[in-house]
Amino acid sequence: MRAQLRQTLATVGLVLVLVLVGGALLIAPRLAGDKTPPAAGAPAPTPTTGAPGTALPSPGTDEFDKIFKDAPSPAALRRTMKRKGLVPVGGPPPTVSLDVSVASFNVLGASHTRGPERRKRFAGALARVPGQVAMLDQRSVTIAGLQEFQTPQVHGFLARTRGQWEVYPGVSMGPLLADNSLAWRKDTWEAVERRIVEIPYFGGNPRGMPYVLLQNRTTGHRVWVANFHNPANIGGNFARFRAAALSIEAQLAKRLGANGTPVIFTGDMNDRQAFACPFTAESGMHSADGARTDAAGCHLPPRLNVDWILGNRKVRFSQFLADFAAQHRRLTDHPLITAVATLPAVSNAAECRFGASTKGYLWFCPRTRH
């Protein structure tokens, strides 16, 4: 009898323990804010705001539509993030630095090597394109500013590179603007924005020059790149127009880099010291070969060219080269100018956040990003 009683009491105790444990398991997630992980195969919930690394739903899915149905406008989201000390940025913050091979290349326009006044030591434009492309490939260039890049050369370049490069403006805005174009490898970069700025050209007539916001397809780095050709003294002394162009370019550099975005300029400026000192002083940029202006004054490299690669303070340069083989091989009458530009990582990437708006996800970071 006593043994039967003990067995009954043990059974009742076990049932009580199971009830208490089960109740705790049901209540605990609510006390913890319902942080129970989703069942196997179920998608994790996506917040309307988050930090780098948070998974984002794909457009067209029910989850995406649910999030954006009641999302605030971009302006309202910016105001919310501003109260948190965050400012809008272009996209997810890159967490590693990136080395980019950049070129500035005056390829000698097709008009200079044809007709009775042609430069007789040089072959026609299309015959020179393969050698010019080979030089860019040899230096692993992925971004190039091309001057005197006339319509036949645009077509020849695109044909030779078989769709690997994109050119802006190329011939899309007429033959005059094609002369000074930007080119980038499509497998490495995509264009986020494409714009034109006018500078005084020959005779002071306005001529559009390109600048684009490129985003690296792998790392997400963004960089503004512009390409210029300031007027030479052909048909008169155009120093005053070069000075006016320099000022426009310097102001553009400051505006593009005001939010911390790296900026790179390429170009045939048709001046050496007369360009380097006032431009670096006014823009705050420095050249790939060492020209800069600081509190001690203007600093110049031992040898100056009229062709330049420059960057703002977010850009570091290395491996500068003025390759005069381009001239020796009579591919053009200018050297090929190349350098490796290092774009920085965002040092405080963990403090950046994204938010859903009626225009999609927008990214925000503390004001000092690098």
LUMMARTOR-289872 format. One record per atom (N, C-alpha, C): x negated, y, z. Coordinates in steps of 0.05 Angstrom, whole numbers, plus 5000, padded with zeros to 4 digits. Layout:
BEGIN
XYZ/...
This chain:
BEGIN
498349765000/500050005000/498350255000/496250255017/494550485019/492950524992/492150304980/490750314955/492450434933/495050354933/496950464913/497350764917/497550854943/497851134949/495451304939/493051194944/490551334935/490551354905/491351154891/491351164861/493351374851/495651384865/497651584856/496651874860/495451914884/494352184889/492152264869/490452074862/488252124842/489452194815/491552064807/492752124782/493952404781/495452474804/496552744806/494352954805/492152904819/489853094819/488753134791/488452924776/487352944749/489153104731/491753064734/493653214718/493453514724/493253584751/493053864758/490553984747/488253844747/485753944736/486153994706/487353814691/487753854662/489454094656/491554124673/493354354669/491854624673/490254634695/488754874701/486754934679/485254734669/483254774648/484554864622/486854734615/488254814591/489255104592/490255174616/491155454619/488955654616/486655584627/484355764625/483455794596/483555574581/482755594553/484655774537/487255764544/489155934530/488956224537/488256274563/488256554573/485556694566/483356544566/480656664563/480356834538/481356734514/480956904490/482357174493/484757174506/486157434509/484657624527/483457504549/481857674567/479457784553/478357634534/475857714520/476357874495/478957944491/479558094467/479957924443/480857674447/481457484425/479057454407/476757384418/474357344402/473857054394/476056894395/475756614387/474956604358/472856454351/472056434323/474256314306/474356394280/476456284263/476055984258/478255854250/478055574244/476255524221/475255284218/473455214196/474755274170/473355414152/474355474126/476055734125/476755844148/478356094148/476556334146/477256544130/475456774127/475356934153/472957034160/472757204183/474057474178/475357584199/476657844195/474658064189/475258244171/473458454163/474558724174/472858864190/473759114201/473859334180/475259554186/475259784168/472759944170/471259914192/468660034194/466659824204/464159874198/462159674207/459359764203/457559584210/454659634208/453559484185/451059534176/449759384155/449859084161/450458924140/450558634143/453358534147/455258704153/458058614155/459158534128/460458304127/461558214101/463858384093/464058454067/466158614056/467858454038/470558484039/472258324021/472058423992/472658253973/472458323945/475058463936/474758663918/477158793907/478958583894/481558633896/483558453884/484558233903/483258213927/484158013946/486258133965/487857963977/489858053996/488558204019/486258104029/484858234051/483958514043/482958544019/482058804009/484459004008/486758903997/489059073994/490159154021/490058974041/491059034067/489359254081/486759234078/484959434090/485359704078/485659724052/485659984039/488460104037/490459944044/493260044042/493560294059/492560294083/492860514102/490260654108/488360634090/485660754094/485861054092/484161204107/484161494105/482961594079/483361844073/482061964050/479061984055/477462014034/474562044039/473962294056/475462504053/474962744069/475562694098/477762554103/478462484131/476362304144/475462104128/473461924138/470862074144/470162264126/467662414131/467862584157/470262694162/470562844186/470262664211/471462424209/471262234232/468362164237/466862104215/464062024218/462362254227/463062494219/461462734227/461562764257/463962714269/464162734298/462362534312/461562324298/459762124309/456862174302/456362404289/453662484282/452662344257/454462254239/453662114215/454462274191/452762264170/453262414145/453462214122/454962274101/455262084079/452562044064/452161794056/449861714039/450861554016/449061483998/449961363973/450861073975/449860923994/450460643995/449160514019/449160244020/447960104042/445060194045/444060244069/441360344073/439260124068/437360174050/435159984046/433459954070/432759704077/431259654101/428259584096/427559594070/424759554063/423859774043/421359834042/420360034022/420259893995/420060063974/420059963947/418060103930/416359953916/414360063898/415460063870/415260293856/416460333830/414260433811/413860313788/411960413769/413360603750/412360853750/413661073736/411761183714/412861273692/411161383670/412261643660/410461823652/411062053636/409562023610/410962043587/409761973562/410762153539/409062333529/409662483505/408862313481/410862213466/410362013446/409862133418/409562393416/409062533391/411462493372/413062703369/415562683354/415262603325/417262463315/417162363287/416762583267/417762823273/417563043254/414663133251/412963073270/410163153269/408462973251/409562743244/407862543228/409262473202/410762663191/411962633164/412062903150/412262893124/412363143108/409663263103/409563473088/406963593080/405363703103/406563773125/405163883148/404563673169/404763423162/404563203181/401663193193/401463073217/398963023229/397762773216/395862813199/394962593181/393362373195/392362433219/390962223233/392762023247/395462073246/397361903261/399261763241/399861523247/401861373231/404561483237/406561403221/409261483225/410361383252/412561503260/413561453287/414261163292/415561033273/416460753277/414060563279/411860633265/409460463266/408060483293/408560703307/407260743333/408860633357/411460583352/413160503374/412260243388/411460033372/410659783385/408359813404/406359973396/404060023414/404860173439/406660363436/407560523459/409060353479/410860173469/412359993486/410359803500/408359713486/406459523498/404959653521/404359913518/402960053540/404660083564/407260133560/409060143583/409359873597/409559663581/409759393592/407159323607/404859403597/402359333610/402159453638/403459683642/403359813668/405859743684/407559553675/409959463689/411859693695/411959883677/413660123681/416660043680/418160143700/421060103699/422660363697/421360593700/422560853696/420661023680/421561143659/419761303642/421161563633/419761783635/420562033623/419162063596/420762093574/419562093547/420162363534/417962483525/418262743511/417662703482/418762893465/418562873436/419562603426/421662513438/422862243433/425062283413/424462323389/426462403369/428062163359/430262223345/432262023338/431061763327/429261773307/428261523297/426761363319/425461503337/423961373358/425861243379/428161383384/430161263402/431060993391/431860993365/432860743353/430660533352/428160623346/425960433345/425360313372/425460483392/424860393420/426960183429/429560253424/431660073433/431559803418/430859823392/430659573377/428359403386/426059533391/423659393400/424059263427/425459393445/425759293472/428259103475/429759073453/431858873451/433858893475/434759133480/436859163500/435959153529/433359143533/432259133561/432259403575/432359613559/432159883570/434760043564/435360223581/437460423576/436260693574/437260863556/436161123551/438361333555/437661563568/439461783571/437962043567/439062233551/441562203536/441262053510/438662003502/438361873476/439762033454/441161893437/442562023415/445462073422/446262023447/449062043455/450062333454/448262523457/449162803458/447862973435/447062833414/445962973391/442962953390/441763013367/438862973363/437163163380/438063403386/436363583401/435763483430/437863383443/437563293470/436063023472/436162873450/434662623449/431662663453/430662893445/427862943446/426562893473/428062953494/427062923521/428962743537/428362493538/430162293550/428962153573/430562033590/429761843610/430361563602/428661373609/429161093602/428560923627/430160723631/429760543654/430460253646/429160063659/429759783654/432459713666/434259593650/436959533659/437059303679/435059133679/435058913699/434059003726/433059243728/431959353753/433659583764/434759743747/436159983755/438860003742/440760133756/443260213744/443660513750/444860653731/445260943733/447860993749/447661143770/449961213786/451161483776/449361663769/450261923758/448262003736/449362143716/447762243693/448562533689/446562703688/447162993686/445063133668/445763373660/444063543643/443663813657/441263913657/440664183666/439364333643/440064583640/438964743618/436564913628/434464923611/432165093616/431665263591/430365493593/429665643569/427465493553/428065443528/426165293510/424965483490/424265393467/422965573447/424665823442/423366053443/424766303439/426666373461/426566223484/428366273506/431066153503/431566003480/434065873476/434465643496/436865613507/437365403527/437165123514/435964943529/435764663520/436364483544/438064283540/438764103561/436563903567/436063853592/434163653602/435663463621/434963203620/436563003635/435562963664/437462903681/436762793707/438862593715/438062373727/439862153734/439362053762/441461953774/441161823800/441161523795/438961393800/438661103795/438760953821/439960713820/440060533843/438760273836/436960183853/435659923848/437659693852/437659513833/439659293834/439159093856/436659083866/435958883886/436059003915/434759233919/434459343946/436559553953/437859673933/439759883938/438460163940/435860183938/434560443938/435760623916/436060883924/436961073904/434761293901/434561383877/432561593871/433561763848/433362033852/433862213830/431362233812/431662213786/429462243767/430262443746/428462633740/428862833720/426562833701/427062923676/424862933656/425063203641/422763333638/422663603626/420563623605/420963813587/418963903568/419164203566/417364343580/417364633579/416064733553/416964963543/416165043516/413165113514/411965013493/409165083487/409065353472/406665463469/406365723455/406365673425/408565583414/408865543385/410865753375/409865933360/411466153350/411566393369/409766393388/409566623406/408566533433/407966723451/407166663478/409666633496/410166383503/412566323518/412066273548/409966393558/409366363587/411666453604/413066663597/415266763613/417566563614/417966413591/420066213591/419265963607/416765903607/415865673623/416165743653/415565993660/415866083688/418866063696/420566143678/423466133685/424365843687/423365673669/424065383671/422965263697/420565333704/419365233729/421165293753/422265533754/423865613777/426465453777/427665413754/430165243753/429564963762/427264853753/426564583761/425964553791/424664753802/424064743831/426664753847/428464923839/431064943854/432564683852/432564563828/433864303825/432664093843/430064083845/428663893862/429563923891/429764163901/430564203928/433464123933/435164183913/437964123916/438463813916/437063683898/437463393896/436463243921/434363343933/433163213956/434163313983/436163493983/437063624007/438163424027/439363204018/440563004036/438662774042/436162804035/434262594042/433662394019/434962433996/434462253974/431762303961/430262093955/427662133940/428262253913/426362423904/426562553878/423862523864/424062453838/421662433821/422162583796/420162753788/420262903763/418062803745/418662783719/416562733699/416762953678/414562993663/414763193642/412163283631/412363393606/410263543594/410863833599/409463953619/410164223628/408564433612/406764353594/405264533577/403764743593/403064673618/401364843635/399964653655/397664753665/396164603685/396464743712/394364903719/394465043745/396765233746/397365363723/399565563722/402265433728/402465173724/404865023733/404564913761/402364783766/402064633791/402464803816/401065023818/401065173843/403765303848/404965453829/407565573836/409765363839/409665143824/411764943826/411664793853/409364703861/409264553886/409864743910/409164993907/409765193929/412765233931/414165263908/416965323908/418765083914/417864843904/419564603906/418964433930/416464453941/415664273962/414864003952/414663963926/413863703914/410863683913/409863443908/407063403903/406763213879/404463233866/404063073842/402762813848/403062623830/401862353834/398862363834/397662573822/394762593821/393662783843/395362883861/394463023884/394963323886/396263443866/396863723868/399063773889/398563973906/400464033927/399964303938/401764413953/401464673966/402264633995/400464724014/401064714042/400164974055/400064984081/399365234095/396565334087/394865154078/392165234070/391965334041/394165304027/394165403999/394765173979/394065233954/394565043932/392064853929/392564593928/390464393925/390864253898/388764233882/388864123855/387063883852/387763693835/385963473830/383563563812/381463403810/379163483795/379763533765/381563373754/382263403726/385263453723/385963643708/388863713705/389763653677/392263543675/393563493650/396063673648/397063693624/399663833621/401963653626/401463383628/403463183634/403463123664/405863093675/406063083704/407962863714/407362753737/409262593753/409162713781/411562793791/411662923817/413862793834/413562823861/415662713879/415962903902/418362883915/418763033939/417562883963/418062983988/416762874011/417562594017/419762494006/420562224011/418962023994/417362123975/415961943956/412961953962/411661713963/408761693965/407761583938/405461673929/404361583904/401661433908/401261243890/398661103889/398161023860/395760923854/395060813828/395661003805/395161263809/395461453787/393461393765/394461403740/392661363717/393561533694/391661683682/391961813657/390561643636/392061493621/390861293602/390561423575/388061493568/387561633543/387261433520/387661173525/387760983504/389961043484/392161163495/394361243477/393361433455/391461613462/390361793442/388261653425/386561493438/384461363423/385561173402/387861053408/389060873389/390961023370/391061283373/392761463356/395661373357/396561303381/399361243384/400861503390/399461703400/400561973406/398262153411/398762413415/396662603421/396562673451/397762513468/397762543497/396962283510/395862303534/395362053549/398061943560/398061693566/400361573581/399761623611/401561763625/401261813653/402961623669/401661473687/403261283704/402361303733/404161213750/403561203779/405561013792/404760913815/406660753831/407860943852/410460963852/411861133871/413160943892/412560993917/413660833939/416060983951/418360853949/420860963961/421160843989/421861004009/421660904036/424160734044/423760574065/425960444078/427360644095/429860584103/431260754122/430560644150/429160804165/428160714191/430360674212/432560814209/434760784228/437160654216/436660454199/438760324184/440860194203/439960104226/441859974245/443960174255/443360434253/445260634263/447160724241/446860624217/448560704195/451160544197/453360654185/455960524186/457360564159/459160374153/460860404130/463760444140/465360554123/468160584130/469960564105/472360464108/474260434086/475660694082/475860784057/477361024049/479160954025/480861134018/482561093995/480961063969/478461143969/476661123946/474760893948/475160713968/473360493972/471560533996/469660354000/467860374023/465860604019/465460754040/463460964040/461460914062/458960984058/456860934077/455961194090/455261174116/454361414132/451961334149/450161524152/447761484168/447261734185/445661704206/444661944220/443362134200/443262394206/442362584187/439462534178/437662454196/434962384188/434862094181/434662024155/435061754146/432361604144/430161744139/427661604132/425561654153/
